């Protein structure tokens, strides 16, 4: 427990407190006495004749001010009054004598003890820092030289045509026609070389106050090389000749070298910082260049970016980091970067994380989308194609695809995914209109719509196409030809029980041979023996939406009919196989050895082959509507002709299978 309450508090006496107060005051006065006084930095108004002008200039004080539009540094020259003031009359006399001076004047002087109190009147401009060379002092201070080296001569040239006309010194001349005057010309600020190259005279400056020309470099460095560096040049008749002589003179060239030396000396630290910044920028640009190339490679191929972790060296870090590691094996720069920056804790910049990867993907996507939209606007007219389907996360995604013309070639571009937009026609139409309005793509320029045959899209009254057409009567609706063809083929295959049994048999063949690698190897070995110079067709898994696999499957049965039977017979006669495998193989072989299977294989192979070719043609992004219509009409005519070729297909089936009769059909007797 604290015992402070047991110890009485001790208070200092009054004498002790007064002594401490005096000590603190003395310490403060001692510190103040060591600080330089403000008056030490100002110039005295009454200087002795022995003090040179250069010493006076070195005691000037710089005060930097900034205007709203440009930064102008100006120097304040303050004159301190002589502390030995005899009377107020002498002060008033000094004020009258120096009233026209640009320096600061003393209005009143009083004394408290030995210290003078000076009231100062600050002039509007600071000598040596004005944007007028003509009113610069004869001798430039180091501060003034340093300031104007950093600023340059841009604000000093005053080469505006109006300024030259109104402020220039006029020189009389007598022509034959009339009495005229010469003035400073804007052409003096440029010179033309022998090879007709125009070069700006950045060293030449015009003074609106004196109306004369000055050499900025010689005037600043105090090099006496003529009127251009002293009182100013105004001999306009011989200006071109004199200016050319001056810029090639020895004094002027030495002044340029001296100025360049000072620039390097002043900008040494800035150059080092700029060099360091440039090196860092170049380094990270090289890193980002490799990262962007990797992202493009993965995105073009539709591969996954991320893996189970983000550890460099882990085999489960995904394609993004894996490809960077692969490139680093042959790229010393990237290898060194990964070695120095990879696998660091959070907060260490390396531009290899998933965060920067996603940001770059987003930036690249915006750039690509912006370029596509620019091309759409340039083409003006376009058509849209919209569809929706759930992704792996079971989120419904609506895709927006646009077709337009680039010169004479139709182009199809994917624009975006829109999640959870709804399934009704009005919801999907509003989503499309909102997207087009956001990117300033005019709906009135839409000339076509193409969707699938779902009622919410193709409906005549409440479908998406009807709602879009109500807003733009020129947006003609054309059903998706590929989707329509797929529906026709799917419906045709499911309309006949025999066709359903045939495709079920094809699927059972695929499942049987792909159940084990041994069976599949046996099948491919048999099929490869047909002709080594031709393509080998193998059995395919049937898909409800992709009819190309059905065409490949039936083609494999037609071209490898005998070899598939041999493989089934070999498996059914293999004593090492299980009984259930041999029984299944035997049943499939019995089905193969029927005229019906051979007939349907040849029949559906011809139909699906033509379907597949037409489907690929319709999926061409450069196809035009007339070509699509002609392709569908050709397919329709082909199917209609097949209906009259029954005997032809039957004869082909008998030749392929070697069977002359169909399998008997048993009918159940009705009671």
Residue pairs with C-beta under 8 A, 6 or more apart in sequence:
12 20
39 80
39 116
39 118
41 59
41 61
42 59
42 61
42 78
42 79
42 80
43 56
43 59
43 60
43 77
43 78
43 79
43 80
44 79
44 80
44 81
44 82
45 79
45 80
45 81
45 82
45 94
45 98
45 103
45 106
46 81
46 82
47 56
53 138
53 139
54 139
57 137
57 139
57 141
58 141
58 142
60 75
60 76
60 77
60 127
60 128
60 141
60 143
61 75
61 76
61 77
61 78
62 73
62 75
62 76
62 126
62 143
62 147
63 74
63 75
63 76
63 126
64 73
64 74
65 72
65 73
65 74
66 72
70 155
72 129
72 131
72 155
73 126
73 129
73 147
73 151
74 125
74 126
74 129
74 130
75 126
75 127
75 128
75 129
75 141
75 143
75 144
76 104
76 122
76 123
76 126
77 102
77 103
77 104
77 126
77 127
78 103
78 104
78 120
79 103
79 104
79 105
79 106
80 116
80 118
81 91
81 106
81 109
81 116
81 118
83 111
83 114
83 116
85 91
85 109
85 116
91 106
91 108
91 109
94 105
94 106
95 105
95 106
95 107
98 105
99 105
102 123
102 125
102 127
103 123
103 127
104 120
104 121
104 122
104 123
105 120
105 121
106 118
106 119
106 120
107 119
107 120
107 121
108 119
109 116
109 117
109 118
110 116
110 117
111 117
127 135
127 136
127 137
128 136
128 137
128 140
128 141
128 144
129 144
129 147
130 136
131 155
131 156
131 158
132 156
132 158
132 207
132 208
132 209
133 156
133 205
133 207
133 214
133 216
133 219
134 207
134 208
134 209
134 210
134 212
134 214
134 232
135 207
135 209
135 210
136 144
136 219
136 220
138 222
138 230
139 222
140 219
140 220
140 221
140 222
144 220
145 220
145 221
145 262
146 262
146 266
148 156
148 216
148 220
149 220
149 259
149 262
149 263
149 266
150 266
152 202
153 202
153 203
153 205
153 216
154 202
156 205
156 216
157 189
157 202
157 204
157 205
157 206
157 216
158 164
158 205
158 206
158 207
158 208
159 186
159 189
159 206
161 186
163 206
163 208
164 183
164 184
164 185
164 186
164 206
165 183
167 206
167 208
167 209
167 211
168 183
168 184
168 206
168 211
168 234
169 183
169 184
169 210
169 211
169 212
169 234
170 181
170 182
170 183
171 181
171 182
171 183
171 234
171 235
171 236
171 237
172 179
172 181
172 182
173 180
173 181
173 182
173 237
174 180
182 236
182 237
183 236
184 206
184 211
184 212
184 213
184 234
184 236
184 239
185 236
185 239
188 201
188 204
188 213
188 239
188 240
188 243
189 200
189 201
189 204
190 198
190 199
190 200
190 201
191 198
191 199
191 201
191 243
191 244
191 247
192 198
192 199
193 199
201 243
201 247
202 216
203 215
203 216
203 217
203 247
203 252
203 256
204 213
204 214
204 215
204 216
204 243
205 213
205 214
205 215
205 216
205 219
206 212
206 213
206 214
207 213
207 214
207 232
210 232
211 234
212 227
212 231
212 232
212 233
212 234
213 228
213 232
213 233
213 234
213 239
213 243
214 228
214 229
214 232
214 233
215 225
215 228
215 229
215 246
215 252
215 255
217 223
217 252
217 255
217 256
217 259
218 224
218 225
218 228
218 229
218 251
218 252
218 255
219 228
219 229
219 230
220 259
221 255
221 258
221 259
222 229
223 229
223 251
223 252
223 254
223 255
224 230
224 251
225 246
225 249
225 251
225 252
225 255
226 233
226 246
227 233
228 242
228 246
229 251
233 239
233 242
235 242
246 252
264 271
284 351
286 333
287 334
287 337
287 351
288 351
288 360
290 324
290 327
290 331
290 334
291 324
291 351
291 352
291 356
291 357
291 360
292 360
292 364
294 320
294 323
294 324
294 327
295 305
295 320
295 357
295 360
295 361
295 364
296 364
297 323
298 304
298 305
298 319
298 320
298 323
299 361
299 364
303 319
304 318
304 319
305 318
305 319
305 320
305 354
305 357
305 361
306 318
306 320
306 354
306 357
307 314
307 316
307 317
307 318
307 319
307 321
307 322
308 314
308 316
308 317
308 318
309 316
309 317
310 317
310 318
310 321
310 353
310 354
311 317
311 343
312 321
312 325
312 338
312 342
312 343
312 352
313 325
313 343
315 322
320 354
320 357
321 352
324 334
324 338
324 352
325 338
327 334
328 334
328 335
328 337
328 338
329 335
337 350
338 352
341 348
341 349
341 350
341 352
342 350
342 352
344 350
369 415
369 416
369 439
372 402
372 413
372 415
373 415
373 439
373 441
375 404
375 406
375 411
376 382
376 402
376 404
376 413
376 441
377 440
377 441
379 404
379 405
379 406
380 445
381 404
381 405
381 445
381 446
381 447
382 402
382 403
382 404
382 441
382 445
382 446
382 447
382 448
383 402
383 403
383 404
383 446
383 447
383 448
383 449
383 450
383 475
384 400
384 401
384 402
384 403
384 432
384 446
384 448
384 449
384 450
385 400
385 401
385 402
385 403
385 412
385 449
385 450
385 451
385 480
386 398
386 399
386 400
386 401
386 428
386 432
386 451
386 457
386 464
387 398
387 399
387 451
387 452
388 396
388 397
388 398
388 399
388 421
388 423
388 428
389 396
389 397
389 399
390 396
390 397
391 397
395 419
395 420
396 419
396 420
396 421
396 423
397 417
397 418
397 419
398 417
398 418
398 419
398 421
398 428
398 431
399 414
399 416
399 417
399 418
400 414
400 415
400 416
400 418
400 432
400 435
401 412
401 413
401 414
401 415
402 412
402 413
402 415
403 410
403 411
403 412
403 413
403 448
403 621
404 410
404 411
404 413
405 411
409 622
410 621
410 622
410 623
410 624
411 621
411 622
412 621
412 622
415 435
416 435
418 431
418 435
421 427
421 428
421 431
422 428
422 431
423 456
424 456
424 462
425 456
425 457
425 459
425 462
425 463
425 464
425 466
425 467
426 462
426 467
428 456
428 457
428 464
429 464
429 467
429 468
432 464
432 468
433 443
433 468
433 471
436 442
436 443
437 443
443 468
443 471
443 472
443 475
444 472
444 474
446 468
446 472
446 474
446 475
447 474
447 475
447 476
448 475
448 476
448 477
448 478
449 464
449 465
449 468
449 469
449 475
449 476
449 477
449 478
450 477
450 478
450 479
450 480
451 457
451 458
451 464
451 465
451 477
451 479
451 480
452 458
452 479
452 480
452 483
453 479
453 480
453 483
453 484
453 487
455 463
456 462
456 463
456 464
457 463
457 464
457 465
458 464
458 465
458 477
458 479
459 465
459 466
460 466
465 475
465 477
468 475
469 475
469 476
469 477
478 625
481 618
481 628
481 632
482 615
482 618
482 619
485 611
485 614
485 615
485 618
485 632
485 635
486 545
486 547
486 615
489 547
489 608
489 611
490 544
490 547
492 499
493 499
493 500
493 503
493 550
494 500
498 596
498 600
499 600
499 604
502 596
502 597
502 600
502 601
502 604
503 542
503 550
505 588
505 591
505 597
506 539
506 542
506 550
506 553
506 554
506 557
507 541
507 542
508 588
509 539
509 557
509 564
509 588
510 539
510 540
510 541
510 542
510 553
512 519
512 584
512 585
512 588
513 519
513 520
513 522
513 523
513 539
513 567
514 520
514 539
514 541
519 567
519 571
522 567
522 570
522 571
523 538
523 539
523 563
523 564
523 567
524 536
524 538
526 560
526 563
526 564
526 566
526 567
527 536
527 537
527 538
527 556
527 560
527 563
527 564
528 536
529 563
530 536
530 559
530 560
530 563
537 552
537 555
537 556
537 559
537 560
538 556
539 553
539 556
539 557
540 549
540 550
540 552
540 553
540 556
541 549
542 549
542 550
542 553
543 549
543 550
547 608
547 611
547 612
547 615
548 612
548 615
548 616
550 604
550 608
551 605
551 608
551 609
551 611
551 612
554 601
554 604
554 605
554 608
555 605
555 609
556 564
557 564
557 597
557 601
557 605
558 601
558 602
558 605
558 656
561 592
561 598
561 601
561 656
561 657
564 592
565 589
565 592
565 593
568 585
568 586
568 588
568 589
568 592
569 585
569 589
571 577
571 581
571 582
571 585
572 582
572 585
572 586
572 589
573 582
574 582
577 585
591 597
593 657
593 659
594 657
594 659
594 662
594 663
595 650
595 653
595 654
595 657
595 659
595 660
595 661
595 662
595 663
596 662
596 663
597 657
598 653
598 654
598 656
598 657
598 659
599 649
599 650
599 653
601 653
601 656
602 649
602 652
602 653
602 656
603 642
603 649
606 642
607 639
607 642
610 635
610 638
610 639
611 635
614 631
614 632
614 634
614 635
617 623
617 627
617 628
617 631
618 628
618 631
654 660
